[in-house]
Amino acid sequence: MIKGLLRFIVAVIFILSGFVKAVDLVGFSFKMEEYFEPSVFNMPFLVKFALVFSIIVVVLELLLGFMLLLKLKLKFTLSALIALCIFFGFLTFYSAYFNVVTDCGCFGDAIKFTPWESFVKDIVLLVGLLILVLLYRKEFKKDEFDQTKSNNKFKSIALGLFSGIMIFIMAQGIMNEPIIDFRDYKIGTDLVAEKGKIAKNPSEYKTYYSLKNSKTGEVLKVNQDDYINQTKYWEDGSPWKIEEGKNESVLVKQGYKSEITKFKIEDPTGIDLTDEIINAPKAVLVFSYHPKDVSKDLLQKVEAKANTDKTAIVYGISTMPDTFKTIKNAMMDGTAIKTIARSNPFVLILEKGKIVDKQPAKNYID
């Protein structure tokens, strides 16, 4: 009873973790790209394979989790899940200890974990898997050799159906939009209302200066208030000097959490266009986070289609100031664009700041 319940719980956790990533594989691939950046593992040549790696990881989670649920090839399944858990544990510990990837995407955008929370989750799962190995070790041979043909056939059919459904969901997420949207930019979101909530309850940060005593070599971390109030740190002749590049901004009060805090659009000269766009009766926004990767023909077609809507203000938003030729250019942080748009390019339609439609540009022009 106990081992069956533990097996069920561990299996469901792996399936759920794989499912929320399978729904939005492109989003998970963005997380994988972060691990290949110079500041983490310094493997930029692997960035182009991020989606492939994401598919492999998600498929393993889903299939192995479902096989554990069915109690299928138990010895192999538990061994493979332990290896997967060790791999995830290494990544989450590295992220947490060196503070390099602040969200591993373990449960996609559905549930946000800090790196340390993710690491603890991986350790708990690993312990659960090791306990299952001990509880089921006597059944490994029986599991492999003594199962009836009818039982094996049922499990194979169930695994096949499950795999087919997951392949469909993953393909939809890659070619179009996630079937289930866990992001803050889902259709129906009112950006004006969200901006208002953020303004009423902002997060508060405090700067900590790294000070080094030029006489003794002592190093201190001093918060901004103490630094200002205690003249010994900054008066003429003070041996305390701020170490450049070592200051930290620390969250002291968590405000209203939303990715929409990063929704800031500027024209190429730096003028903020955000209020104009979200307060307009209608806005058609064409996003591109990698404009150099987009064909000129596709851009020309999507611009032409956007220009036919005479009731809307139209902007092309990318990481470059001259991406678009026939619509107004605007700029936004590439990471923020990726949070909104999974396709490159992508079209978002607002009505008085409310998201009424979002789709890949190739679908928009059809």
N, C-alpha and C positions, 0 to 999 in steps of 0.2 A: 504493500500500500504506500509506504513512505517513499520507496525508491521509484515507484510509478509516478507519484505526484512530483517528485524532484525532477524526474526525466521530462515530464510534461511542462513544468515551469521553465526549465532551461531551454527546451526545444522552442517553446512559444516566444521566448525572449529573442532567440536567434532569428526566428521567422519574422517577427515584428521589426527587428532591426534591419533585416534584409529588405523587407517590404517597403518601408518608408524611404529607403535609398533607391529601390527599384523603380518606384513611382517617379523619382526625379534623378535619374542617373547623371544627367548633365550637371546638375547642381552638385552631386557628390564628386564628380570629376574635377570641379573647381577646387574642392577641398584637397583632392589628391595632388593637384598642381602646386598647392602651397607647400607640400612636403618636398617637392623637387626644386624649390626656389633656392638661390644661393645662401639665404639666411638660415636655411634648415639643413637639407642634405646635399645641397649644391649639385643637383643632377638636372640641369635645364634641358638636356637632350632627351629626357624622358617625358617632358611636358606634353608632347604631341601624342603620347601613348596613355595619357591620364584616363581617357574614357575607356580604353581597353582594359586597363587595370581595374577600373571601377566595376566594369561588367563582371570580371573574373571574381572579385571579392564578393560582390552581391550574389552572384550565382552560387558560390560556395556556401555563403551564409544560409541562403534559402534552401538549397538542396540538402545540405547536411542537417539543418534544423528540422526539415520535414522528415528526413530519414530517421532522425532520433525520435521524432514523434511517433513514427510508424514502427519503431524498434527494428529497423532494417539494417542488416550488416552492422551490428552494434559495435563490434570491436573496431572496425575500420572507421565508422562514423565518429565514435568518441575520440579516437586517436587524431583524426583530422581536425575535429573541433578544438581539441587541446592545442594543436599546432597553430590554428587560426587565432585562438585566444592569446597565445604567447606573442604572436606577431602584432596583434592589436595592442596588447599590453605594452610592448616595447614602444610603439608609436605614441601611445597616450602618455606614457611616462616621459618620453623625450620631449613631447609638447609641453607637459606640465612643468618639468624640471627646468627647461631652458626658456619657457614662456615664448614659444615661437609660433605655434598654431593654436589660437585661442578657442577654436571650436572644431573638433575632429569630424563632426557630421555623423557620429555613430547612429543617431536616430534622425538623420536628415534635418529638416526644418520643423519637424513635428515636436521634438523635445530637445531643448538646448541643454547640453552638459558643459560644465567647465572642464578643462583638461584633467584636473585632479579627480573630479567626479567620474569622468570617463575611465580613468585608470583604476579607481576603486571598483567600478562596475566590472571591468575586465578581470580583476583579481577574484571577485566574488564568483563570477562565472567559471573561472578556472578551478577554483576550489570545488564548486558544484560538480564540474565534469570529473575531477579526480575522485570525488566521493562516488559518483556513478560507476566509474571503472571498478572501484572496490566492491560495490554492491552487486554488479552484474558480471564480475569476472568468471564466475562458475557457469554462466549461461552463454559465454562466447562461442564455444564449440557447438552447443545445442542450437544457437541462433544461426550458425552457418550450415549445419548439416541435417538438422532434424525438423525443419519447417515443412509443412505440407505444401503440395503444389498449389492448391486452391488459395491458401493464405498468401503465398508468394505472388500469385497472379493478381490478387486483390491489391496488394501493396504496390506492385509494379504499375497497375492501371491508375491507382491514386497518385503515385509519383508522376506518371506521365501527364495526367490532367493538370496537376498542380504546376508542372513545368510549362505546359502550354499556356496556362493563364498568366503566369509570371512573364513569359516571353512577350506576350501581347501587351502587357502593362509596360514593360521596359521599352518596347519598340515605340509605343505611343508617346512616352516621355521624351524619347530621343528625337523622333521625327516631328512631333507637334508640341503640345504642352502636357505637363503632368496631369493624369486623370484626376488625381486629388491634389489640390494646391494647398500646401502647408505654409506658404510664404505670407509675409505681411502685405504683399501686393496682389492678393487674390481679387477676382472680379467682385465688385460691390464695396470695396474698401473706399472710404471717404478720406482722401488725403488732407483736406482742410480740417476735418474733425480730429484726425490723428495728430496733425501739427499743433492743434489747440491743446490736446492732452499733454503733448510733450512740453509745450511752453508753460503749462500750469504746474507740471511736476518734473522739472529738469533734474538730470543727474548732476551731482556735485563732485568736483575733483579738487585735490590739493596737491600742490607741487612740493616735492622733497628735493632739496639741493644736496649734492654730494660735495662736501667741503674737505679740503686737505690742508693741514697745518704745515706751512713751509719750513718751520723750524724743527718740529718733532716728527713729522711724517704721519701724524695721526689723521684718520679719516672719519668723518661724521656724516650722518644723514640728518638733515635739519629741515623741518617743514617751513613753508613760506612765512607763516605768522611769526614763528620764533626767530627766523632769520631777520625779519623786519624789526621786531621788537628788541632784539639784543644787539646793541651797537658793536659789541666785541667782534662780531662776524664781518662787519663791513666798514668800520671806522678807519680813518687814515692810519697806516702802519700796522693794520691787523695782519697776523700771519695766516689767517684763514682765507683760502682762495677757492672759488667755485671750480670744480673739475668739469670742463666742457664735455658735453655728450653723455654725462652720467646722471643727469637729473631725471627724476621720475614723476609721472603724473599718476596719482593713486585715487581710485574711486572711494569716496567717503560716504556718499549717499546715493543709492540706486533710485533713479527716477522712473518715469514711465518708459518701459522697454519696448522699442519698436525699431525695425530696420529703416523706417521712414525718417528717422533722424538724419540719415545720409542722403535723403532726397533733396539735393541742391543742384540747380541748373544755372549755369552762367553763360553769358555770351563770350566770344573769343577774347574780349577785352577785360573780362572779369566782372562785368555787371551782373548782379543777381536777377535772374528771370523767374525764379520759383513762384513768387506770389502772382505774377502776371499769368503764368501758365495754369496754376491750380484754381485761380479765381475766374478764368475765362469761361464763357458759356459752353465752349467746346474746344478741345485741343487734341490734335493728332500728333503723336510723338513717335519718331522713328529712331530707335536706339541701335548702336553698334559698338560693342566692346573691343572688337578687333577689326577696325575698318579696312586695314590693308588686306584682310583675308576675304573681303566681299567682292564679288564680280561687279564690274562697272555696269554691266547690263541689268543685273538685279537691282542695283541702286537706282538706276535710271527709271526702271519700271515702278518701283515703290514710290519714288518721288513724284512721278507723273500721276499715280493713283491718289496720293495724298493731296496733291494740288487741285484735284477735282472737287474736293470738299470746300466750298466757298463759305460755309458757315463756321469753319473752325480756324483757329490759329495753328500753324504747322511749323514744327521745328524738327531738325535732324540733330540728334544728340549722340556724340561720340567722344573719344579721347583725343581727337585731333580737330584743329580749328577750320579745316577746309575739306572735310569729308564729302559734304553734300554740295551739289552744283545749282539746283533750282529751288531749294528751300533754305530757310534760315539755318545757319549752323549754330549750335550751342554745345557746351562741354559739361562733362560729368566724370567723376572718378570711375575708373574701369571696374573696380570691385563692386561699387554701388550699382553700376549698370547690370552686372552679372546677377545681382540679387533680384533685379526686376525682370530681366530678360534672359531666357535660356537659349534662344536662337540668335543667330547673328547674320543679318539684322532682324529686328523685332519691332512690332508696332503696338503702341499703347494708346488707347482712346479714353479721354477724360471728358466728363460733363460736369461743370462746376466743381471740379476737383475729385469727382467720384469716378472710379475705374469702371467703365461700362463694357470694355472689350480689350482683349490682348491676344495676339497671335503672331506666329512667325511671319516674316515679310512674304515668304513664298505663298503662304495661304491667303494673305491679305490681298495680293494682286490677282488671285484666281477669280 
